[in-house]
C-alpha cells in the first residue's frame, strides 16, 4: 500500500466517530459502527445526489469510476 494511502486511512480512522478497533473502517452510522457502509448506500446517499445537483444526466455507477481511473492511468 502506498504511504499516502496508508496515511489518509490512518487519519480517517482517527477522525471518524467509529474509531474503536472492532469498528469497520468505513462504518455505517445506521448501525453505530457495527456494520460496514455498503457501497450502494454510499452511491445512493452521497454520490448520486451530487451528480444530480451538477446536472450530469449520464448513468453513474461504480464501474464508471473504474473506467475513468483506467483511462487516466
C-alpha angles and dihedrals in degrees: 000000000000116000092238092054092049091049092050093049092046090051091047092051091050093050102041118095087233098064101133115120091248094052122098117254090237100028128183114245087207089069097035092249096306095111132038124258102255117230094235090052090053091047094049099041102037116013103039095049089054090047089053093048090051090053095241108156099183118106109261126201139145091277088060090063092046092053093045091051092049090050092051091050 
